[in-house]
């Protein structure tokens, strides 16, 4: 029995490829907030807030969540041009909202 286990482990190690681990990692983002994203433009007048979750140990991709005034939360694709522009403008928007 022990010989079978050792043989099985040897076969598994011999057939292991690092690219297989990368596939598992890319598909194993179980702690990400966004299962799906949209690329559709959302007018800023509908926003209640914007959440930006950076890449980290729990999720290996940048996530952008827009909370609408209707309380719906939408995940948007951070690679979409309008979202990239929004992320660039975000620091300036925060300055405008801060009380003087």
Backbone as a chain_set.jsonl record, in Angstrom:
{"seq": "XXXXXXXXXXXXXXXXXXXXXXXXXXXXXXXXXXXXXXXXXXXXXXXXXXXXXXXXXXXXXXXXXXXXXXXXXXXXXXXXXXXXXXXXXXXXXXXXXXXX", "coords": {"N": [[0.831, -1.197, 0.0], [1.889, 1.304, 0.868], [3.877, 1.554, -1.023], [2.425, 2.009, -3.328], [1.361, 4.55, -2.814], [3.7, 6.091, -2.701], [4.578, 5.689, -5.317], [2.457, 6.877, -6.74], [2.685, 9.566, -5.85], [5.202, 10.121, -6.911], [4.674, 9.965, -9.682], [2.846, 12.096, -9.922], [4.484, 14.284, -9.199], [6.375, 14.129, -11.246], [4.868, 14.827, -13.448], [4.08, 17.385, -13.012], [3.621, 20.747, -13.908], [4.629, 24.148, -13.907], [2.995, 25.959, -15.301], [0.471, 24.858, -15.068], [-0.16, 25.392, -12.433], [-0.405, 28.16, -12.577], [-2.729, 28.38, -14.067], [-4.588, 27.323, -12.276], [-4.397, 29.235, -10.242], [-5.281, 31.558, -11.549], [-7.912, 30.896, -12.006], [-8.793, 30.445, -9.492], [-9.733, 32.51, -7.853], [-11.319, 32.773, -5.362], [-11.987, 34.52, -3.33], [-12.577, 36.937, -4.416], [-14.563, 39.856, -4.955], [-16.069, 40.325, -7.176], [-17.724, 38.361, -9.391], [-18.573, 38.609, -11.963], [-18.114, 41.159, -14.441], [-19.048, 44.338, -15.864], [-18.849, 46.145, -18.939], [-20.285, 48.198, -19.769], [-21.085, 51.63, -20.025], [-21.688, 53.659, -17.198], [-23.556, 56.303, -16.152], [-22.199, 59.024, -14.265], [-23.991, 60.474, -12.627], [-25.634, 58.611, -11.529], [-24.21, 57.342, -9.567], [-23.636, 56.374, -6.221], [-21.502, 55.707, -4.644], [-18.012, 54.761, -5.036], [-16.018, 51.942, -5.021], [-12.749, 50.804, -4.796], [-10.836, 48.045, -5.046], [-7.723, 46.94, -4.48], [-5.232, 44.763, -6.022], [-4.465, 41.853, -4.251], [-3.693, 39.458, -1.643], [-6.03, 38.043, -1.329], [-7.463, 38.352, -3.657], [-6.484, 38.29, -6.969], [-6.729, 40.318, -8.813], [-7.48, 43.686, -9.858], [-10.344, 45.276, -8.572], [-13.297, 47.05, -9.267], [-16.021, 48.538, -7.875], [-19.138, 49.894, -8.295], [-21.468, 51.596, -6.493], [-24.791, 52.19, -6.851], [-27.239, 54.869, -6.706], [-29.629, 53.657, -6.426], [-29.044, 51.645, -4.74], [-28.053, 49.35, -5.815], [-25.251, 47.298, -6.596], [-22.574, 47.33, -8.807], [-20.104, 45.615, -10.551], [-17.433, 46.771, -12.388], [-15.46, 46.542, -15.353], [-12.087, 47.05, -14.943], [-10.353, 47.5, -17.048], [-11.672, 48.744, -19.062], [-11.949, 51.592, -21.15], [-13.489, 53.898, -20.159], [-13.632, 53.372, -17.443], [-10.949, 53.345, -16.716], [-10.398, 56.073, -17.109], [-12.105, 57.163, -15.179], [-10.879, 56.154, -12.848], [-8.458, 57.527, -12.991], [-9.351, 60.138, -12.593], [-10.414, 60.031, -10.074], [-8.92, 60.824, -7.642], [-9.065, 63.647, -7.888], [-11.82, 64.054, -7.788], [-12.376, 63.344, -5.163], [-11.11, 65.419, -3.785], [-12.751, 67.581, -4.443], [-15.07, 66.883, -3.12], [-14.38, 67.001, -0.454], [-14.82, 68.767, 2.615], [-14.276, 72.266, 3.089]], "CA": [[0.0, 0.0, 0.0], [2.768, 2.466, 0.945], [4.59, 1.635, -2.293], [1.495, 2.629, -4.284], [1.286, 5.978, -2.495], [4.968, 6.675, -3.132], [4.566, 5.669, -6.78], [1.501, 7.891, -7.18], [3.301, 10.873, -5.618], [6.279, 10.268, -7.893], [4.057, 10.261, -10.983], [2.305, 13.456, -9.843], [5.599, 15.233, -9.226], [7.02, 14.073, -12.557], [4.006, 15.436, -14.466], [3.734, 18.743, -12.577], [4.125, 21.856, -14.715], [4.276, 25.423, -13.285], [1.907, 26.63, -16.009], [-0.77, 24.332, -14.52], [-0.422, 26.14, -11.2], [-0.876, 29.491, -12.966], [-4.131, 28.253, -14.453], [-5.37, 27.174, -11.051], [-4.398, 30.512, -9.546], [-6.115, 32.497, -12.291], [-9.304, 30.499, -11.869], [-9.092, 30.175, -8.101], [-9.953, 33.751, -7.107], [-12.559, 32.545, -4.646], [-12.27, 35.612, -2.405], [-12.865, 38.172, -5.144], [-15.918, 40.376, -4.77], [-16.757, 40.375, -8.468], [-17.716, 37.154, -10.212], [-18.744, 39.106, -13.325], [-17.995, 42.606, -14.576], [-19.669, 44.914, -17.039], [-18.082, 47.167, -19.642], [-21.268, 49.2, -20.152], [-20.904, 52.923, -19.362], [-22.668, 54.023, -16.181], [-23.448, 57.756, -15.956], [-21.818, 59.388, -12.894], [-25.126, 60.984, -11.834], [-26.278, 57.463, -10.894], [-23.32, 56.794, -8.539], [-23.7, 56.732, -4.815], [-20.103, 55.624, -4.22], [-17.125, 53.92, -5.836], [-15.062, 51.186, -4.223], [-11.643, 50.244, -5.572], [-10.154, 47.019, -4.269], [-6.466, 46.623, -5.178], [-4.749, 43.387, -6.083], [-3.944, 41.436, -2.953], [-3.583, 38.009, -1.439], [-7.343, 37.404, -1.415], [-7.924, 38.41, -5.047], [-5.321, 38.627, -7.779], [-7.048, 41.309, -9.845], [-8.078, 44.936, -9.41], [-11.802, 45.253, -8.667], [-13.953, 48.35, -9.136], [-17.436, 48.328, -7.595], [-19.895, 51.144, -8.249], [-22.744, 51.485, -5.801], [-25.714, 53.146, -7.441], [-28.195, 55.495, -5.789], [-30.697, 52.664, -6.242], [-28.426, 50.686, -3.816], [-27.49, 48.224, -6.567], [-23.793, 47.314, -6.705], [-22.131, 46.801, -10.089], [-18.673, 45.471, -10.772], [-17.087, 47.224, -13.73], [-14.171, 46.061, -15.848], [-11.105, 48.128, -14.802], [-9.612, 47.692, -18.297], [-12.513, 49.501, -19.984], [-11.443, 52.98, -21.2], [-14.192, 54.859, -19.31], [-13.292, 53.07, -16.047], [-9.582, 53.844, -16.552], [-10.503, 57.533, -16.969], [-12.712, 57.386, -13.87], [-9.868, 55.898, -11.825], [-7.493, 58.637, -13.051], [-9.998, 61.343, -12.074], [-10.914, 59.79, -8.718], [-8.318, 61.691, -6.613], [-9.598, 65.008, -8.035], [-13.207, 64.043, -7.331], [-12.347, 63.316, -3.695], [-10.741, 66.755, -3.316], [-13.929, 68.429, -4.598], [-16.078, 66.49, -2.121], [-13.891, 67.271, 0.909], [-15.242, 70.068, 3.129], [-13.193, 73.269, 3.212]], "C": [[0.871, 1.254, 0.0], [3.526, 2.661, -0.366], [3.716, 2.288, -3.36], [1.406, 4.139, -4.069], [2.551, 6.688, -2.97], [5.027, 6.748, -4.653], [3.633, 6.738, -7.334], [2.069, 9.291, -6.989], [4.426, 11.132, -6.61], [5.746, 10.622, -9.265], [3.519, 11.686, -10.992], [3.411, 14.506, -9.914], [6.272, 15.271, -10.593], [6.194, 14.775, -13.622], [3.596, 16.861, -14.116], [4.394, 19.771, -13.485], [3.717, 23.162, -14.05], [3.125, 26.137, -13.988], [0.55, 26.123, -15.523], [-1.146, 25.068, -13.239], [-0.934, 27.529, -11.523], [-2.334, 29.441, -13.387], [-5.019, 28.119, -13.227], [-5.482, 28.494, -10.31], [-5.322, 31.502, -10.233], [-7.589, 32.171, -12.12], [-9.724, 30.314, -10.416], [-9.282, 31.421, -7.257], [-11.263, 33.669, -6.328], [-12.933, 33.677, -3.713], [-12.532, 36.932, -3.112], [-14.313, 38.575, -4.916], [-16.739, 40.27, -6.041], [-16.619, 39.057, -9.221], [-17.822, 37.546, -11.683], [-18.563, 40.619, -13.314], [-18.718, 43.053, -15.828], [-18.745, 45.964, -17.637], [-18.994, 48.333, -20.034], [-21.054, 50.477, -19.337], [-22.049, 53.174, -18.386], [-22.505, 55.519, -15.924], [-23.144, 58.107, -14.5], [-22.979, 59.892, -12.034], [-25.868, 59.859, -11.106], [-25.468, 56.89, -9.737], [-23.721, 57.28, -7.149], [-22.284, 56.724, -4.251], [-19.338, 54.695, -5.155], [-16.156, 53.236, -4.882], [-14.004, 50.618, -5.158], [-10.884, 49.303, -4.652], [-8.892, 46.618, -5.022], [-6.17, 45.125, -5.188], [-4.171, 43.034, -4.721], [-3.915, 39.931, -2.842], [-4.934, 37.316, -1.57], [-7.893, 37.4, -2.834], [-6.79, 38.956, -5.894], [-5.646, 39.553, -8.94], [-7.65, 42.552, -9.195], [-9.585, 44.836, -9.59], [-12.339, 46.657, -8.428], [-15.447, 48.079, -9.007], [-18.1, 49.698, -7.5], [-21.219, 50.854, -7.562], [-23.636, 52.584, -6.358], [-26.626, 53.747, -6.375], [-29.377, 54.573, -5.514], [-30.263, 51.535, -5.3], [-27.92, 49.42, -4.507], [-25.983, 48.398, -6.647], [-23.402, 46.639, -8.014], [-20.619, 46.738, -10.128], [-18.388, 45.873, -12.216], [-15.673, 46.766, -14.069], [-13.141, 47.19, -15.767], [-10.277, 48.382, -16.06], [-10.421, 48.437, -19.358], [-12.043, 50.956, -19.98], [-12.162, 53.956, -20.27], [-13.89, 54.619, -17.826], [-11.863, 53.532, -15.758], [-9.595, 55.351, -16.324], [-11.084, 57.886, -15.597], [-11.683, 57.2, -12.755], [-8.792, 56.985, -11.811], [-8.06, 59.887, -12.397], [-10.425, 61.216, -10.612], [-10.241, 60.658, -7.657], [-8.839, 63.13, -6.685], [-11.036, 65.097, -7.561], [-13.276, 64.055, -5.812], [-12.012, 64.687, -3.129], [-11.934, 67.694, -3.389], [-14.971, 68.131, -3.533], [-15.657, 66.832, -0.713], [-14.353, 68.654, 1.36], [-14.052, 71.001, 3.322], [-13.19, 73.909, 4.568]], "O": [[0.624, 2.174, -0.781], [3.789, 3.791, -0.776], [4.214, 3.036, -4.2], [1.381, 4.909, -5.029], [2.479, 7.76, -3.571], [5.472, 7.75, -5.215], [3.979, 7.43, -8.292], [1.947, 10.126, -7.885], [4.579, 12.253, -7.096], [6.302, 11.486, -9.944], [3.715, 12.411, -11.967], [3.276, 15.506, -10.618], [6.693, 16.335, -11.047], [6.749, 15.27, -14.603], [2.834, 17.481, -14.859], [5.582, 19.673, -13.791], [2.558, 23.294, -13.655], [2.356, 26.848, -13.341], [-0.428, 26.87, -15.557], [-2.323, 25.335, -12.994], [-1.809, 28.039, -10.822], [-3.096, 30.362, -13.094], [-6.081, 28.736, -13.153], [-6.551, 28.834, -9.805], [-6.071, 32.214, -9.564], [-8.425, 33.074, -12.09], [-10.896, 30.053, -10.142], [-9.018, 31.392, -6.056], [-12.204, 34.412, -6.606], [-14.098, 33.79, -3.334], [-12.693, 37.957, -2.449], [-15.18, 37.725, -4.709], [-17.962, 40.139, -5.991], [-15.522, 38.686, -9.639], [-17.233, 36.897, -12.548], [-18.824, 41.279, -12.309], [-18.97, 42.26, -16.736], [-17.957, 46.591, -16.929], [-18.525, 49.337, -20.569], [-20.866, 50.424, -18.122], [-23.216, 52.938, -18.698], [-21.429, 55.959, -15.52], [-23.761, 57.55, -13.592], [-22.938, 59.742, -10.813], [-26.636, 60.116, -10.179], [-25.969, 56.044, -8.996], [-24.091, 58.437, -6.949], [-21.905, 57.608, -3.483], [-19.92, 53.953, -5.946], [-15.547, 53.887, -4.033], [-14.326, 50.024, -6.187], [-10.358, 49.711, -3.617], [-8.979, 46.017, -6.093], [-6.78, 44.343, -4.459], [-3.464, 43.838, -4.114], [-4.092, 39.217, -3.829], [-4.987, 36.128, -1.888], [-8.703, 36.541, -3.181], [-6.202, 39.984, -5.559], [-4.926, 39.577, -9.938], [-8.252, 42.479, -8.123], [-10.062, 44.371, -10.625], [-11.904, 47.361, -7.516], [-16.065, 47.481, -9.888], [-17.676, 50.552, -6.721], [-21.985, 49.99, -7.986], [-23.277, 53.761, -6.338], [-26.766, 53.199, -5.282], [-30.045, 54.698, -4.487], [-31.012, 50.583, -5.081], [-27.411, 48.516, -3.844], [-25.49, 49.521, -6.753], [-23.835, 45.524, -8.303], [-19.937, 47.702, -9.777], [-19.022, 45.376, -13.147], [-14.816, 46.624, -13.198], [-13.296, 48.199, -16.455], [-9.567, 49.385, -16.131], [-9.905, 48.729, -20.437], [-11.765, 51.504, -18.913], [-11.498, 54.779, -19.64], [-13.893, 55.563, -17.036], [-11.589, 54.054, -14.677], [-8.888, 55.855, -15.451], [-10.604, 58.806, -14.935], [-11.625, 58.002, -11.823], [-8.271, 57.33, -10.75], [-7.336, 60.617, -11.721], [-10.764, 62.219, -9.984], [-10.953, 61.202, -6.813], [-9.034, 63.764, -5.648], [-11.436, 66.112, -6.99], [-14.144, 64.71, -5.235], [-12.565, 65.083, -2.103], [-12.12, 68.521, -2.497], [-15.68, 69.035, -3.09], [-16.516, 66.946, 0.161], [-14.291, 69.611, 0.588], [-12.957, 70.564, 3.676], [-12.354, 74.768, 4.843]]}, "num_chains": 1, "name": "protein.A"}
